[in-house]
């Protein structure tokens, strides 16, 4: 339950402390005093959208803090710890600030957290019902959710099981349809890839081969010039003693001349040794030139033609799958893998078709079970809520919960749920979305919550103006039912009816002060004569009317007896 809420600079409330506690808390006050700011504060603590207009005029930031005393801390402990906070015992603290610049900050147990964390925790602890919730009750999804809540925990587990089966079935259907739709395109892609792979594999290019062929072609194109230069260079170094004028013969002549005098002159001896080394180098160069000349003479025009054809074949691959030879080779690798995937499509389609068929059977089996449980729960819910409506001054009203079948299973089953109301005997049942007035819708929603709470208890219920359009005996019955609900859960009600407030064990009053520059409101706990005066004001508009006070005491006595 919510033990207390503290509010600062929110709407017309400068600063307020709301001691809530267990049971039934009624919040009353004059129009414009800021009663709904309490609901707004709870909305902020539950992660709802923050509006900068809610910051009190003259302030730059609004702050709300709530303190919960949890009967079952384990319901939110994991989420609190995921947010990096620590739950001390059974106490939970959550806070929220909103600035005029639009910045908002959330705090859980002293740690800053994402705003969404407040919503995830708050949804497990508080159910808020107001005019917007009445509008939501008109939707088929909200009506289905209420029936499912009433059906109990076993039903909830079946819903979870169905949801898992449905998602698998749906996801596989989507994948299967995509594969079938794209099958022709993928077949064309596979054919194109097979042709490309065949063409590349037939040529079988090697890494760097284009550069090697270019160099070889350049050499063959200039082969005659290369042979002439090689032959002349070799003859200059060594002409095999033809006339003794080659470099090797001259070096050898110089070495022999120095050899005769090397023993008497060390410098000449060193030069002779250098000539020995030079002679060996020149001899080696001459030998290499002779070998290279022999290889050049073995190359012919036919070799150049073959090389140029090979270069053309590789250039064609580079134009189609390049622009570089490395790109061609990479395309061969990736294309082979892609082709394998494409060729596996038919196997995947067959596999998916078998899975989808089996999963559809499972989904229908679970959907049939869901429908059966919903139909049984609908009968019980209809009877129980009809009984509650009789106690809420609608003695002739009858509520029907209709479960209609769908031809195709959906995310929540193969049926829809619709709540219908017959306000008077002889009238046709009409959907609550069309046939219920505001006051009737308020009582229908309260009756539903009272009944559902017997099997699906929410720690805290907050009702904002649920008694709109209701008065007299109906209002008294609403008060009784709220008090009954408060026996199982904490109930907080913003009301303008004394008949409802009389049944609260905790009465808070929002009072406004217009004596300053700005209207300011504060919250007070009412007891004794102060409470009687507020009840008289709610009844007659006058807090000191003797008639109103007498009626207020009578109501309080009646509520105390109930």
Secondary structure as GFF3:
##gff-version 3
##sequence-region A 1 562
A	DSSP	beta_strand	2	10	.	.	.	ID=ss1
A	DSSP	beta_strand	13	19	.	.	.	ID=ss2
A	DSSP	beta_strand	24	29	.	.	.	ID=ss3
A	DSSP	alpha_helix	36	45	.	.	.	ID=ss4
A	DSSP	three_ten_helix	52	54	.	.	.	ID=ss5
A	DSSP	beta_strand	61	69	.	.	.	ID=ss6
A	DSSP	alpha_helix	74	82	.	.	.	ID=ss7
A	DSSP	beta_strand	91	99	.	.	.	ID=ss8
A	DSSP	beta_strand	104	108	.	.	.	ID=ss9
A	DSSP	beta_strand	111	113	.	.	.	ID=ss10
A	DSSP	alpha_helix	115	125	.	.	.	ID=ss11
A	DSSP	beta_strand	126	129	.	.	.	ID=ss12
A	DSSP	alpha_helix	131	137	.	.	.	ID=ss13
A	DSSP	alpha_helix	140	151	.	.	.	ID=ss14
A	DSSP	alpha_helix	153	181	.	.	.	ID=ss15
A	DSSP	alpha_helix	183	203	.	.	.	ID=ss16
A	DSSP	alpha_helix	209	221	.	.	.	ID=ss17
A	DSSP	alpha_helix	223	237	.	.	.	ID=ss18
A	DSSP	alpha_helix	247	259	.	.	.	ID=ss19
A	DSSP	alpha_helix	266	298	.	.	.	ID=ss20
A	DSSP	alpha_helix	301	321	.	.	.	ID=ss21
A	DSSP	alpha_helix	325	343	.	.	.	ID=ss22
A	DSSP	alpha_helix	345	391	.	.	.	ID=ss23
A	DSSP	beta_strand	398	410	.	.	.	ID=ss24
A	DSSP	beta_strand	413	422	.	.	.	ID=ss25
A	DSSP	beta_strand	430	431	.	.	.	ID=ss26
A	DSSP	alpha_helix	432	435	.	.	.	ID=ss27
A	DSSP	alpha_helix	438	453	.	.	.	ID=ss28
A	DSSP	beta_strand	460	464	.	.	.	ID=ss29
A	DSSP	alpha_helix	472	485	.	.	.	ID=ss30
A	DSSP	beta_strand	490	494	.	.	.	ID=ss31
A	DSSP	alpha_helix	498	501	.	.	.	ID=ss32
A	DSSP	beta_strand	506	513	.	.	.	ID=ss33
A	DSSP	beta_strand	520	526	.	.	.	ID=ss34
A	DSSP	alpha_helix	528	540	.	.	.	ID=ss35
A	DSSP	alpha_helix	546	561	.	.	.	ID=ss36
###
